[in-house]
């Protein structure tokens, strides 16, 4: 009988996970993610004139408005998104500029998860802060802004947290003949979970395909069909964010830059 030290087993498992993660084209998926966000979702919020969570780059502010708001929230780790909502609560409007900002994408899954965890933790903080006074939020941004806030801030968090359970429920119903799946309530849950998975992935895939085509980057379009894998990675980041929100809410995971040596936009 050969015994293997525990640390060796852990190292082997870690190496296997690292090997799987190494084949995930995370930089390309990150690029598609940005195209969906900045080419479709944010312009849509702009046209609807509802509160818009700001992106982290190329923001331009009137100094008087920032002073009126008291500047950024130093305790929110996604302070730009929070600031966009606070600007809307002040009665001001955020709009999109016809410009492009190039940003270095994470090249490793581990770095991407840390970055996305911070973003999602900031969304959780923003959601909690601005729902402390729901009637005031409704009064300040209107009913459209109220529902848009919960859909795009709260919805981004909840969809990431619920996604694994939707997959689990659907897979169990396909492979296991449990009585609960024959019960009317179980069948309704199956329809809701399956519809959410199929509909959500279809919409995201469609947006991820159209984004690069509109930008003249058709070579990226096939990667849109990996959106299911990307969404599962977002769920991993979301649960990491939730854990940090509880035990270390103000920790800021720094994203290491300067790893990509390519100067080609």
C-alpha atoms as one frame of an Amber mdcrd trajectory, in Angstrom:
protein
   0.000   0.000   0.000   1.374   3.370  -0.994   0.400   6.422   1.024   0.409
   9.841  -0.555   0.971  12.901   1.643  -2.110  15.103   1.946  -0.272  18.160
   0.660   0.733  16.204  -2.461  -2.899  15.290  -3.162  -3.941  18.901  -2.725
  -1.134  20.047  -5.004  -2.186  17.548  -7.679  -5.827  18.654  -7.493  -4.761
  22.284  -7.658  -2.575  21.573 -10.686  -5.464  19.810 -12.437  -7.803  22.735
 -11.769  -5.128  25.151 -12.979  -4.722  23.090 -16.135  -8.449  23.254 -16.865
  -8.550  26.996 -16.166  -5.562  27.552 -18.432  -7.563  26.500 -21.509 -10.416
  28.952 -20.752 -10.004  31.984 -23.058 -10.773  34.352 -20.207  -9.413  37.466
 -21.932 -11.674  36.917 -24.951 -14.678  36.226 -22.747 -13.896  39.358 -20.750
 -13.836  41.329 -24.010 -17.254  39.960 -24.980 -18.513  40.823 -21.505 -17.407
  44.420 -21.947 -19.008  44.625 -25.390 -22.339  43.434 -24.006 -22.150  45.872
 -21.104 -20.926  48.995 -22.912 -22.498  48.408 -26.359 -25.916  47.109 -25.327
 -26.934  47.301 -21.677 -25.602  50.718 -20.651 -26.769  52.441 -23.879 -30.183
  50.872 -23.237 -30.304  52.339 -19.730 -29.218  55.660 -21.217 -32.100  55.643
 -23.716 -34.551  54.745 -20.963 -33.183  57.609 -18.808 -32.922  55.418 -15.713
 -30.129  55.142 -13.090 -26.931  53.870 -14.675 -24.097  52.117 -12.785 -20.934
  53.737 -14.057 -18.074  51.733 -15.490 -14.617  52.060 -13.997 -12.903  53.882
 -16.872 -13.308  57.122 -18.825 -15.833  58.780 -16.553 -16.187  62.551 -16.756
 -17.865  64.525 -13.988 -18.874  68.039 -13.184 -16.855  68.945 -10.114 -19.793
  70.793  -8.566 -21.927  67.636  -8.689 -19.207  65.517  -7.086 -18.854  68.065
  -4.298 -22.600  68.128  -3.814 -22.557  64.330  -3.441 -19.591  64.393  -1.107
 -17.399  62.468  -3.562 -17.001  58.720  -3.729 -18.054  56.313  -1.005 -14.689
  55.156   0.416 -16.253  51.968   1.806 -17.788  50.753  -1.458 -15.391  48.595
  -3.482 -17.306  49.348  -6.708 -17.553  53.040  -6.002 -18.213  54.048  -9.616
 -21.417  51.997  -9.861 -22.616  53.395  -6.534 -21.834  56.930  -7.685 -23.973
  56.510 -10.799 -26.983  55.622  -8.627 -26.334  58.497  -6.214 -26.155  60.937
  -9.136 -29.593  59.727 -10.253 -30.953  60.105  -6.716 -29.736  63.707  -6.779
 -31.900  64.331  -9.836 -28.988  64.500 -12.254 -28.521  62.422 -15.388 -25.696
  60.189 -16.560 -25.273  59.625 -20.290 -22.957  57.690 -22.589 -20.189  59.233
 -24.677 -19.424  58.102 -28.214 -15.910  56.957 -27.405 -13.936  53.789 -26.763
 -11.599  53.027 -23.871  -9.186  50.120 -24.161  -8.601  48.174 -20.975  -6.259
  45.298 -20.271  -8.229  42.116 -19.676  -7.204  39.578 -17.014  -5.256  36.750
 -18.596  -5.717  34.224 -15.784  -8.975  32.845 -14.418  -7.786  33.364 -10.828
  -7.126  37.059 -11.475 -10.485  37.408 -13.222 -12.345  35.808 -10.299 -10.726
  38.206  -7.826 -11.650  41.180  -9.987 -15.212  40.010 -10.592 -15.661  39.178
  -6.900 -14.785  42.758  -6.020 -17.214  44.120  -8.607 -20.044  41.889  -7.391
 -19.308  42.683  -3.754 -19.581  46.364  -4.650 -22.901  45.692  -6.380 -24.104
  43.948  -3.219 -23.022  46.929  -1.132 -24.711  49.354  -3.543 -27.916  47.331
  -3.552 -28.042  47.157   0.239 -27.243  50.843   0.736 -29.819  52.183  -1.712
 -32.616  49.868  -0.571 -32.390  51.020   3.043 -34.975  53.634   2.089 -36.987
  52.095  -0.778 -39.663  54.792  -0.697 -37.031  57.504  -0.959 -35.412  55.667
  -3.873 -38.796  55.423  -5.635 -39.457  59.111  -5.030 -36.040  60.223  -6.289
 -35.683  58.087  -9.425 -39.292  57.242 -10.312 -40.886  53.855 -10.826 -38.866
  53.069 -13.964 -35.621  53.932 -12.254 -36.642  51.936  -9.187 -37.276  48.750
 -11.158 -34.238  49.286 -13.409 -32.040  49.603 -10.316 -33.303  46.334  -8.858
 -33.100  44.578 -12.221 -29.556  45.603 -13.160 -27.944  45.847  -9.720 -29.911
  43.345  -7.663 -30.619  41.151 -10.669 -26.922  40.874 -11.547 -26.218  39.615
  -8.033 -29.199  37.280  -7.694 -28.799  35.693 -11.125 -25.177  34.849 -10.341
 -26.094  33.360  -6.961 -29.100  31.370  -8.225 -27.543  30.094 -11.466 -25.904
  26.961  -9.922 -29.185  25.972  -8.239 -31.081  26.282 -11.515 -28.541  23.998
 -13.176 -28.653  21.559 -10.274 -32.438  21.360 -10.272 -32.620  20.861 -14.041
 -29.890  18.202 -14.084 -31.434  16.287 -11.188 -34.815  16.269 -12.922 -33.221
  14.837 -16.073 -31.274  12.044 -14.432 -33.255  11.186 -11.294 -36.864  10.003
 -11.133 -37.766  11.607  -7.822 -41.440  11.968  -6.833 -41.000  15.707  -6.283
 -40.444  16.180 -10.024 -43.910  14.707 -10.699 -45.605  16.960  -8.190 -47.308
  20.078  -9.647 -45.073  22.366  -7.572 -41.964  20.509  -8.697 -43.052  20.726
 -12.324 -43.646  24.476 -11.981 -40.187  24.893 -10.464 -38.725  22.863 -13.304
 -40.449  25.052 -15.888 -39.241  28.228 -14.139 -35.659  27.017 -13.739 -35.450
  25.570 -17.241 -37.042  28.643 -18.798 -34.712  30.939 -16.893 -31.655  28.969
 -17.971 -32.640  28.676 -21.627 -34.001  32.203 -21.935 -31.180  33.853 -20.007
 -28.457  32.026 -21.899 -30.148  32.673 -25.245 -30.342  36.416 -24.581 -26.747
  36.645 -23.346 -25.466  34.548 -26.237 -27.307  36.736 -28.730 -25.868  39.900
 -27.196 -22.388  38.384 -27.060 -22.598  37.453 -30.757 -23.895  40.840 -31.895
 -21.356  42.849 -29.882 -18.188  41.831 -31.743 -20.004  41.856 -35.093 -21.013
  45.475 -34.532 -17.429  46.296 -33.583 -15.968  44.586 -36.628 -14.419  41.831
 -34.510 -16.219  38.845 -35.986 -13.427  36.466 -34.954 -14.618  36.827 -31.349
 -18.240  35.929 -32.129 -17.800  32.109 -31.807 -16.625  32.543 -28.216 -20.104
  33.835 -27.394 -21.291  30.222 -27.329 -19.196  29.641 -24.197 -21.401  32.051
 -22.240 -22.692  29.142 -20.143 -19.189  28.453 -18.820 -18.626  32.169 -18.265
 -21.859  32.484 -16.291 -20.808  29.593 -14.044 -17.510  31.382 -13.386 -19.481
  34.504 -12.473 -21.377  32.375  -9.930 -18.065  31.274  -8.398 -17.069  34.940
  -8.121 -20.480  35.841  -6.660 -20.203  33.357  -3.807 -16.676  34.527  -3.118
 -18.039  38.090  -3.041 -20.832  37.086  -0.644 -18.347  35.429   1.689 -16.149
  38.536   1.647 -19.148  40.806   2.191 -19.781  38.979   5.458 -16.254  38.559
   6.798 -14.216  41.271   5.056 -16.568  43.761   3.371 -14.076  46.535   2.662
 -11.205  44.412   1.353 -10.077  45.526  -2.100  -8.668  42.807  -4.358  -6.188
  44.611  -6.579  -6.078  43.571 -10.236  -2.534  43.093 -11.500  -1.928  44.913
 -14.761   0.940  45.003 -17.223   0.799  41.256 -17.885  -0.213  41.579 -21.532
   2.617  42.603 -23.834   0.479  43.090 -26.913  -0.017  46.675 -28.066  -2.611
  45.734 -30.706  -6.076  47.136 -29.824
